[in-house]
Each structure stands twice: as structure tokens, then as C-alpha cells.
Amino acid sequence: MTNATPDPAPASNSDSGPVGPQIHRALGLTPNPDSIDELDEILPATRAALHAEGLRHITRTAAGACGVVCRATDLTTSNPRAVKILLEPHNQDARRMFQRECRILDAPELPPGLLPRFYRAVEPIDAQPFLILEWIEGETLGDYLAARPALPVPDRELLCLKVFHAYTQLHAVHLLQRDPSLNNILVTTGGHIRLIDFGGGGRPKPGYRSLQTLAAVPVTHAFASDAVRSGERRPTAADEVHALARIGFTILCGKIAAQHPPAELPKLLAAANIPDDFSQIILAYTQQPPPAADNDSASHELWNAATLAGRLHAARELRTTRQQLQQRRRTQRTFLAAKLVFGIALGLLTISHLVLNNSITRQQKQAHEQQILLRKQAKELTTRIDALRLRLSPPSPSLSQQLERLRQQRTLLTNNIDSLPVTELQQHCSTILNQLLNLHQDHAAALCCEEKFRRWTSLVNATPQHIQNTAEFLAIRELAEQAAVASNSAEWDAATLSFATATDQLETLLRSSGESQLLTPLLLKPRFELTFTESSLDPREVARIQQSLADSLNTQVTVQNSIGMSLQLVPAGEFLQGSPVTEPGRKPAFAASDPERQRLVRISRPFRMAATEVTQAQWQTIMQDQPWQGQLNVQTGPDYPAAWISWARQVEFTQKLSARENKIYRLPTEAEWEYACRAGSLSAYSFGDDPTLLDRFAWTKLNSAGHAHPVRLKLPNSLGLFDMHGNLFENCLDPFAEYTSTPATDPRCESGLGHVNRGGSFRNDPLNNTFRSAYRTHDPDNTRHESLGFRILQELPLNE
């Protein structure tokens, strides 16, 4: 499979920032040997202001239409920074774009990790203003594609979805970039998408239609719609989606759609081996003009980034499901053939063994070795049976009976494993292995059937009654009823195929009846719970579930309370509390004592968790005192975490805040704390198992200089919670005691030693493993010191 080399990117018509494929260098991604001191256009007062901000080793990386961008080192943190300097501060258009980008990047509701992090804007007197931004490693989308002409088609599709999901997040906070292009989208070294250049961006007018942008700001003609390019109207959300579709076209086949006649576009996608389902959706948005800014809500529902991403995601998922079903059938046939060959080979091997090994001593030795091997195999089989969980809702009686029979045979084998002869042991192992493989295959087929059934049910529930009364619908329903009969008879493959066929026919009927808008909300099946009992969740999936829950509750993922505290929405769900004995850094169990023994825990209700530890400013607002004042190893400031506070006074803080807002605030239970810290992960830390990454997420003994630091300076976990590892230990509601060995729902310990605290602090060495998500320790209730703080939880009303 070969892909076409991308066409040369056309020259950008935008004067809102650096032009062409050099834009990623404008954020400091590729150093340039030119020193800022060699630039005559930088005023001495500007250089002095840069030095006053603690910036050194300043190197120009790129020049734009209105200024230059430099790379600098922040002496305070020793981290690199990007500095955008406006060369002509008296140019009113450039000044307005500078101020607009400041306002956008400093907005509190921006999705985390999507735009460059904004540190501050400096506008010194008689000098050139400049922005201090996050340093991002990566390439512009245009450079990324040009460097990878042979990028596989699945990777191109995934890159499209990443870009569209990034703009979905941007539009979710009612913000438009105004000029999507290959130069304004960054692909980081980690494969993430970041959006830059918001000098002409902003929020649309009321009703989410046209953008209140600066009239003098042009757009990139290669991707802009005809109406925007001609100046007929200012950009709308639909225009931005049209530009995204054209960018997707370039990602998929390496060509610029505007440079080719419309009739050639399908041929270009076909030549690049792009699947038809993906191509048709991209072409529908690329070739059709976006709607004008009117009140036609149906057309604007279709022309938004979430719908475009959802349709592409659904098409890809449907194709993947069909491929997996075909692959599973091929695997089954291969498995049956392999079993036959294996049986023949085993028979020949047995005959050869009887003929060639006529020595009784040698036969006894081999029989003993075979018995040891079979016993080891039997123990492994019992372990696999114990670990098997059937994830079907409702459970299948057929599969449950198979699993129960397996467990009975497992018990019989375990009780007699040391006394069974080799032949009987081999027969038992072979029988159990075959049944276990069959159960795994049936379980996978049942899960696939369940997914198709849920899709069918969702579609039927959305179908209007007048369509359900038609003869066409009744014929389709009859096919689905046949599928249900096959499912009840455990004929999973037939049921899956029938449900899929009925769903496809109903979708076709809805489209022909003019009800295609009903399909859009069903493309992405919402999940409202975090369930990670077998493997960790992808951070993107965690964020999607969190946003889906917020949408279902008609609320935001992040809210602020009356004292300026940010609270993150945490979905309900299930997880394994504690840690496996194989986790690096875990202390081994001593006899029956194991403080990190794993157990299944269900958090039955969503809640909100404070994004940060309680700060000194928040404490003073409620409690009107400063317990940390005058204590050793404490830095003071509004954003520093509050320390030197006993557990009882922490509880008093939550009670006073509850009375102030008429809401329920409290300390989190230990299970709630670990669930929120893990954020969908079963690894040692919320970000994985590699302790060398701690420096990005936590203040430890190695990077803290012996004191706590202001909150939000390190990276958050997937739920948007900062400093869950490091900075200060955090108290929980529970006393310290060993976990029960049985599954628990919303567990809370009532008695024990002192109270649990979690997360590690700036005083701890990473080698001590105190920063692990499962690590537990405790202190007496009257404990007060510089490395112990807390964060709070807000219970959601029952009607949410």
C-alpha cells in the first residue's frame, strides 16, 4: 500500500502570526542560532523586561508578520519557555490581535492540554509587549505529513479523528480558532494535537453563529469556504467544520482539495486506498458549502465538529467490528484445523514413544517429568478459570452454566491433583482446556452480539411512532425478533449478523423517511462510568466518559464554588483498590497482614473532587486564621497549599463550607481518593509504571527545594486533578485498617488507627515508593506538620 506525497502547502494568507510550515518553530520547537541580542528590532527596554521576568538564554526561533518568537529558559524552574514578541506595538490591528490572544489563552474554561499553556503577558512602558507561553515539542501538521509520505492508512484515519476531536473540545467551550490550517495545528512528540495562533479567534455572536472576529484578519485560502474567502461573511462554526473536512482530506491523501477539480477528489482518495465509508463522509463536508448563519438548527447540528468526528468514528468502529468478526471466524477455522493436526501429531508421537522407548526406567522417568508438567499446566488452568469474569448485562444463563461446570471441574482437579495418574490428569487437563477455549470464544461472540443488540435498541427507541407503524419497519422488526431467538439459543454469530442487518435496514429507512438527524446522537454511545477492573483506560476514554456524564447531567466537567475552588466531575464506576504483589516498590505481605490487598470496589455515585489541595487563600476565606504562619519549611501565598492543620480542623472547614453554600462537602473516603487518583489506571501511578515521569506530575524531595509549591504547576491526571502525587500528603475520612477481602460498594472504615493519608509529599524520595496510587500511611488525628494537607469532595444531589 502506498500513499501519495503531500502537495506543497500553499502560502498562507493569514497575517495573524508566523507564516507557512515554520509556525511550529515560532513556539520554540527548532532552535535557531540567532541570538536575540543580534536583533536590531528588539528594543533595549524589551530586553530588560525579558530579563526582569527571569528569562535567560533567549534565542530567536522564527519571525512572523507582526513579531518574532523566541525560546528562553525560565531561571525559576529551569524549564524552557516560548516568548512571542510584538515588534510594532503602535500597529492597532496587531495590538488588538495580541490582546485577543491573551484573553483567549488566559480563559479559565479552556480544555486542559489543548492550547499552549499561558503563563503571563507583559506590556512594559515604552517597550514591546510579549507573551510567555508553554514550550511544545513537535511539528506542525503540514511538516508532520511531509516528513511521513508513507504513513499507513489506519494512522491517517486516527490522525484525522485526533484533529477533529481537538476542535470538538474547542467548540464545546464556544470558542472558534477562525483559521484552521496545516500550520495552526501541532502534532507533539507524544502524538497529541495542540492548537495554536488565536490572534483572530474568539467567541461567536449569540446563537453560536458567525464569529466576532477582526475584519482585517484574513484566512488561509486553501481551506476556507468560498463565502469566507470572498469576504461575504465572517467565519461561522460551520465554516470551521468545512475547513476541518478539507484538512482531513489532506491528511488522508496528501493533496490540497482546493487545487483539484471536484470530480477528481473521490479518485484521489481511492488512489490513496482510503476506505469508502471514511471517504464519503469527508467528501460530503468538503464538497458542500457550509450553511449561512441563520436559524436552521438542523443544518447547524449537522455542521459541527462533534457530528463530523462522531460519524467518522462510527464508520471506523463498524468497519473494525466487521473485520474482527471475519477474523474471528477465520481463527476458529484455523483453530479447528490445528486441533485436528495436533491430535494426529499427538497420536503419532504416542505411537513413536511406545515403539522407541521400551526401557522401563526411561519410561518411568519420562512419566514423572510429564506428570510434573501436567500438574503445572493444571494449576495454570485453575488460575485462568478463577480470573475469568463474564461481562454481560444481563448475564447469559448458557455462559454462566458453562463457567459453573468449569469451576466444578477445577475444584475436583485441585483436590485430586497429587493423586491422579498421568493419563487421567492429561485427560482432565485436555477436557478443561477445550472447554475454557470454547467459553472464551462464546463469551467474545456474546459480547459482540450484545453490542449490536444495544445499537438496535437505541435506534428503535429513537424511531418515531408513525414510522414504526409502517410495513417496512414491521418486516425489519421481525428480523430483529429472529435475532433475539437466536441469541436466547446461544447462536451468537447468527444473532449478531441479524441484529447488524436489521440496524442497517432501519438506518436506511430513517434516511429515506427524512429522519436522518436521529442517527447523529446514536453514533457515539455514551458511557457514564469508569470501569477498570481488568486493564487501564486510555486517558482519552476517561475524558470522554467524564464529558458524557457532564452532558447527561446538563452541567460542566469543571465548576467553581463561592471561594474560587475548582471542582472536577468524577463519574461512578468500579476499580481494583490496592495493588498486585508484583507491583514495583510494593512491600510484600507479612503472614496474613497485607495493607494493600486488592479488592473489587464500586463507587456507586458520581461526585466532584477539588482539582487542587485546599490553598491558603481558600482556608483563610472560611476559617479566618493562618495555622502555618511562622512555621518552618512553609512558603506563604494564596496559591500555596494549606498545611499545619489537624484532621479535626479539616473536617470543621468542610462543615463551614457546607453551611455557607448549602451543599455537602467532606473529606474523601480512602476508596474515593484512590479511585480519583488512579483516574482509570491500574498502574503504579496515574500516568503509568515509570517512576522517572514523576518529575512532570509531582513535587518530590528531588525537585522541591525542601518546601511545598503553589498548586497547578505540575501536570494533572486524566480527570483534571493536580498534585494527587506529591506536594502534600492528603488526609482521608477513614481511620487506617486492613481492607476486607470481599468486594465492597462505597466502603468506609469506621474504626482503626488515626486517619489515612495518601499521595506522598515534597519531603519524600521517589525511591521510597510513597507516591504510588495504592500507597497507604496514617497519623494520629492531632498531627500537624508542613507536609500534610487535604483536598475536599462535594457530594452531588440525588437527582443528578
Secondary structure, DSSP 8 states (H G I E B T S, - for coil): ---------------SS--GGGGGGGGTSS--S-BGGG-TTS-HHHHHHHHHTTEEEEEEEEE-SSEEEEEEEETTTTEEEEEEEES-TT-HHHHHHHHHHHHHHT-TTS-TTTS--EEEEE--TTS--EEEEE---EEEHHHHHHT-TT--HHHHHHHHHHHHHHHHHHHHTT-B-S---TTSEEEETTS-EEE---TT-B-B-TTT-BB---TT----TTTS-HHHHTTSS--BHHHHHHHHHHHHHHHHHS--GGGS-GGGHHHHHHHTT--HHHHHHHHHHHHS----SSS-HHHHHHSSHHHHHHHHHHHHHHHHHHHHHHHHHHHHHHHHHHHHHHHHHHHHHHHHHHHH---HHHHHHHHHHHHHHHHHHHHHHHHHHHH-----SS--HHHHHHHHHHHHHHHHHHHHTTTS-HHHHHHHHHHHHHHHHHHHHHHHHHHHHHHHHHHHHHHHHHS-HHHHTSHHHHHHHHHHHHHHHHHHTT-HHHHHHHHHHHHHHHHHHHHHTT-GGGTGGGSS----EEEESSS---HHHHHHHHHHHHHHTTS-SEEE-TTS-EEEEE-EEEEEES--TTSTT----BTTB-TT--EEEEE-S-EEEESS--BHHHHHHHH---TTTT-TT---STTSB--S--HHHHHHHHHHHHHHHTS-EE---HHHHHHHHHTT--SSBTTBS-GGGHHHH---TTTSTTS---TTSS---TTS---SSSSSEEE-SS-B----SS-EES----SSBSEEEES--TTS-GGGTTTSTT--EEE-TT---TTEE---EEE--TT-
